[in-house]
Amino acid sequence: MQTFEESGINPLIIKAIKELGFEKPTPIQELTIPYLLDIKKDLVALAQTGTGKTAAFGLPILNQINTESGKTQVLILSPTRELCVQISNDIKNYSKYLNNIRIATLYGGAGIDKQIRELDSGCQITVGTPGRVLDLINRKKLKLQNIQYVVLDEADEMLDMGFKDDLDAILAATPEEKQSLLFSATMPPDIAKIAEKYMKNADEITVGEKNISAENVKHHFYLTKARDRFSALQRIIDAHPAIYGIIFCRTRRDTAEIADKLIENGYNAEALHGDLSQAQRDYVMNRFRIKHMQLLVATDVAARGLDVENLTHVIHYNIPEDPKIYIHRSGRTGRAGKKGTSITLLHSKEMFRLRDIEKQIGKKLNRKMIPEGKEICERQLFHLIDKVEKIEVDKDLIEPYMDVIYKKLSWLSREELVNHFVSVEFNRFLSYYKNAPDLNISENERERDSGDKNKKPKQRKANEEFSRFFINIGSKKKLSPTKLMGIINEQTRTRDIQIGRIDIMDSFSFFEVDTQYENEILSAFVDYKYKGMNVSVEISKEKKNDTSKPFKKKNFSKTKPDKRHKKR
Ligand code: AMP
């Protein structure tokens, strides 16, 4: 299928999407639209975010819905409220010329009564987050007996966020006869299991890691010492005066801290993380979307619902441990035919992570040198000159002031005038970067630091800012560090919490977590069962460095937090 017209989709839907600027189908749409219009089998579609997935399932579903009936025929599940609202709005836009299409948007953190009223009024399509959808099913307000399509959007994210049990319960409640569609960026084993368990003989469509934008994204990295990370970030931003980008940080705390420092230093930046209320998040996202803000500092989870087309840069303040996260983040730039750059800040000991990412994306990340003061001043200067040259002048508005201005500046020659005016902006950067040191790591330092490039960093020592917890399960119950991290993420429903050292023993284990999340951890494990066993988690009284244990300990560390820059 080369065009939407030849797909046989209702011309009224095509009219609506043309108005949205959809000229021709994206690769995933080319494959899924004819499939879903023709074939009634279950389908697993693997494609990155931002590749046009919503229309890939939304258009053929809309085309086949029975608008005469108000019964719920479609259930779309997505991991976050933001994504849920976005899908719902997208489908409303595609169907704006169709009569009688009603869509319910069901997510937590908002009044349930309004959503119940929406459902009672008869909606053919429901879009929701797993928790709220399950709640409405249990209250018998969301009826599933007429469901013909179930869509799991960003299924990998839903699992990562700990919705596995909810998904199991929802899918088990849907009728046997239906078409299930699973959209995911990757195919981890859990997704494969869901596909196996709830889908019948599903076909698979993959557009690979080939994000529609991938060719437009340049991948750069900058090597610097951990303590210079923030200064390096500042220089990179200063060297790109027209930057419009997201800076990704690992934790909420880092996010808030980096944003605060940027604001203190006069940058047009704000933080987006899970500690903000929904209203605050909406406010920040909106300001960013309409470009009232140049830099958004965000955690992965908080940025999930943000749909912004024309980002010039994505900056990984810390290199992500999981290459999948790198791919997700980087896919946010270079969209809609525009060019973008994905920038990673790292120190030599993190080089092995770079290699993992390169393997996954099938591309090399190019090392760039952190610009020196002189280069930044030059770039700023030419940006200023360019702005001056291109600015639209409203003669009528400035006319009344010109006489006074001419008089005041009449003693300056043309050349002096240009010098003065350029210096207004330029002096700031000149004085800031005067005698600025080189922040790059030299080849010698790099070799010394990295040693064997495949060697993973040493374990982080137990740290004062981490609290140590005892959990009454261990390797006898097949608990592994990865499994434990997964359980913590799932129970707390976030990946924002920094996990430190993990010690797995035979019948119990210890793990460290960022102290600020102590209460969250304790409450997350109330009533938690592991393989049918009641699990108890408590703050450990064991001394962190007590090595005189009669049992064999296995130590692991998920993260190697570097807090040195915070002291700057
Ligand atoms: P999605 O993956 O559904 O979030 O889509 C990513 C972005 O691509 C959204 O802003 C869509 O509006 C846009 N989009 C989807 N399909 C097309 C298309 N065929 N042509 C142009 N833009 C599209």
Boltz pocket constraint, residues with backbone or C-beta under 6 A from the ligand:
constraints:
  - pocket:
      binder: B
      contacts: [[A, 20], [A, 21], [A, 22], [A, 23], [A, 24], [A, 25], [A, 26], [A, 29], [A, 48], [A, 49], [A, 50], [A, 51], [A, 52], [A, 53], [A, 54], [A, 55], [A, 307]]
      max_distance: 6.0
